[in-house]
Amino acid sequence: EDPDAPRGFDHSGWFILIDENRYIRSVCNGTDPESVDKFMKDIDWLIENM
């Protein structure tokens, strides 16, 4: 929590992709287009291989 942040909560732009076994499969900097593109491919791969 951050009392100076809007609505009292501050967060980063990072996303984490976690599989059904709770393993981290990918990490993405949501402010970097190349990172987002890779993350989207990782999501597709995980869906296809579940």
C-alpha distances in whole Angstrom, upper triangle without the diagonal:
4,7,9,8,10,9,6,5,6,9,12,16,17,18,20,23,24,27,28,29,25,26,24,27,25,22,22,21,21,22,25,28,29,27,26,30,30,27,29,32,30,29,33,34,32,33,37,37,35
4,5,5,8,9,5,5,6,9,12,16,18,20,22,25,26,30,31,32,28,29,27,29,27,24,23,21,21,21,24,27,30,27,27,30,31,28,30,33,32,31,34,36,34,35,39,39,37
4,6,8,8,5,7,9,13,16,19,21,23,25,29,30,33,35,35,31,32,30,33,31,27,26,24,24,24,27,30,33,30,30,33,34,31,33,36,35,34,37,39,37,38,42,42,41
4,7,8,6,8,9,12,15,18,20,23,25,29,30,34,36,36,33,33,31,33,31,27,26,23,22,22,26,28,31,29,28,32,33,31,32,36,35,34,37,39,38,39,42,43,41
4,6,5,6,6,9,12,15,17,20,22,26,27,31,33,34,30,31,28,30,28,24,23,20,19,19,22,25,28,26,25,29,30,27,29,32,31,30,34,36,34,35,39,39,38
4,5,6,7,10,13,15,18,20,23,26,28,31,33,34,31,32,29,31,28,25,23,21,19,19,23,25,28,26,25,28,30,27,28,32,31,30,33,35,34,34,38,39,38
4,6,8,11,15,17,19,21,23,26,27,30,32,33,30,31,29,31,29,26,24,23,21,21,25,27,30,28,26,30,31,28,29,33,32,30,33,36,34,34,38,39,37
4,7,10,14,17,19,20,23,26,27,30,31,32,29,30,28,30,28,25,24,22,21,22,25,28,30,28,27,31,31,28,30,33,32,31,34,36,34,35,38,39,37
4,7,10,13,15,17,19,22,23,26,28,29,25,26,24,26,24,21,20,19,18,19,22,25,27,24,23,27,28,25,26,30,28,27,31,32,30,31,35,35,34
4,7,10,12,14,17,20,22,26,28,28,25,25,23,24,22,19,18,16,15,15,19,22,24,21,21,25,25,23,24,28,26,25,29,31,29,30,34,34,33
4,7,9,11,13,17,19,22,24,25,22,22,19,21,18,15,14,12,12,13,16,19,21,18,17,21,21,19,21,24,23,22,25,27,25,27,30,30,29
4,6,9,12,15,17,21,24,25,21,21,18,19,16,12,11,9,9,10,13,16,17,14,14,18,18,16,18,21,20,20,23,25,24,25,28,29,28
4,7,10,13,16,20,23,24,21,20,17,17,14,11,8,6,5,6,9,12,14,11,11,15,15,13,15,18,17,17,21,22,21,23,26,27,26
4,7,10,13,17,20,21,17,17,13,14,11,7,5,5,5,8,10,12,13,10,10,14,13,11,13,16,15,15,18,19,18,20,23,24,23
4,7,10,13,16,17,14,14,11,11,8,6,5,7,7,10,11,13,14,10,9,12,12,9,11,14,12,12,15,16,15,17,20,20,20
4,6,10,13,14,11,10,7,8,6,5,6,9,10,14,14,15,15,12,11,14,12,9,11,13,11,10,14,15,13,15,18,18,17
4,7,10,11,9,8,6,5,5,6,8,12,12,16,16,16,16,12,12,13,11,8,10,11,8,7,11,11,9,11,14,14,13
4,7,8,5,5,5,6,7,9,12,15,16,19,20,20,20,16,15,17,15,12,13,14,11,10,13,12,9,11,14,13,12
4,5,5,5,7,7,9,12,15,18,19,23,22,23,22,18,18,18,16,13,14,14,11,10,12,11,7,9,12,10,8
4,5,7,10,10,13,16,18,22,22,26,26,26,25,22,21,22,20,17,17,17,14,12,14,13,10,10,13,11,8
4,6,9,10,14,16,19,23,24,27,27,28,27,23,23,24,21,18,19,19,16,15,17,15,12,13,15,13,10
4,7,9,12,14,17,20,21,24,25,26,25,21,21,22,20,17,18,19,15,14,17,16,13,14,17,15,13
4,6,9,11,15,18,20,23,23,24,23,19,19,20,18,15,17,17,13,13,16,14,11,14,16,14,13
4,6,8,11,15,16,20,19,20,19,16,16,17,15,12,15,15,11,12,15,14,11,14,17,15,14
4,7,10,14,16,19,18,18,17,14,14,15,12,9,12,11,8,9,12,10,8,12,14,12,12
4,7,10,12,15,14,15,13,10,11,12,9,7,10,10,7,8,12,11,10,13,15,14,15
4,7,9,12,12,13,12,8,9,12,9,7,11,12,9,11,14,14,13,16,18,18,18
4,6,9,8,10,9,5,6,9,8,6,9,11,10,11,14,15,15,17,19,20,20
4,5,6,8,9,6,7,10,10,9,12,14,13,14,17,18,18,20,23,23,24
4,6,7,9,7,6,10,11,9,11,14,14,14,17,19,19,20,23,24,24
4,6,9,8,8,11,13,12,14,16,17,17,20,22,22,23,26,27,27
4,6,5,6,9,10,11,12,15,15,16,19,20,21,23,25,26,27
4,5,5,6,9,10,11,13,14,15,17,18,20,21,23,24,26
4,5,5,6,9,10,11,12,14,16,17,18,20,21,23,24
4,5,5,6,9,10,10,12,14,15,16,18,20,21,22
4,5,5,6,9,10,10,12,14,15,17,18,20,21
4,5,5,6,9,10,11,13,14,16,17,19,20
4,5,5,6,9,10,10,12,14,15,16,18
4,5,5,6,9,10,10,12,14,15,16
4,5,5,6,9,10,11,12,14,15
4,5,5,6,9,10,11,12,14
4,5,5,6,9,10,10,12
4,5,5,6,9,10,11
4,5,5,6,9,10
4,6,5,6,9
4,5,5,6
4,6,6
4,6
4
